[in-house]
Amino acid sequence: MSKEFFKKYYGQLKGFKIESFEMVDSGDEYIKDFPCFILSKGKQKIRIEVSQDEEGNGGGFLFIGEVVQNG
């Protein structure tokens, strides 16, 4: 997938605020559970599940780091 695809796909998240977090049971003992975030923007709510791949073959990991400002 191209950078443009990811820019458009993840760009949908702009303006949303994280309201809550939970781990979601994958329902399979061989598949990792999924980290799940509930986000809101106005009255709209969405759910983000972090997966190891686009097919949902198990939970993944998000790196959290500081934003370094240039200049």
N, C-alpha and C positions, 0 to 999 in steps of 0.2 A: 504494500500500500504506500501511496505517496505522502510526502510531507503535507501537501495540500489537503488530502483526505483527513489526516489527523488534525490539522488546523481547524477545519470545518467541524469535524466530529466533536473534538474536545472544546472547541469554541462555544458550543451550546451551553457550557457550564458557567460562562461569564455572568456575574451578577447574582449567582446563587450563594446562599449561606448554609454552612453545615449546621444542622439542627441536632443530629444525634448519630450515634455509632453503635453497631452491634455486630456480633459474629453470627453468620447464618449457617446452619447445619446443611452440609451438602447432601445429606441423605444416603451417603455411600461411605462405608468405613475405609475405602481405599482412596477417596478423594478428599483433599483438604477443605475445611470449612472456608467460607467466603467472608472477608471483611466487607461490611456494608455501611454506607453513609446515607442518611436521609438529608436532602437539601431542600431549601425553599427559596422562592422569589415571589413576593406578594402572596397570592393565594395558591400559586402553583407549587407542587411538591414533586420531587423526583428521587429516585433511588439509584445509588451507584454501588455495584458489587465489583470488588477487585478480583480479577481472575488471572490465572497464569497465562492464558491465551484467549484468542477470540472465540474459541469453541466452548469455553466454560469447563475446562478439564480440571478444575480445582482452584482453590483460593490462591491469591498472589500477594505481593508485597509492594507497598508504596514507599518510596524514599521521601522523607521529610527533611528539608534543609532550609537554611536562611537564604534570602535573596540578597545578593551582593550588588550594591548600586555602583555603577561606573561613574567616575568623575566626582 
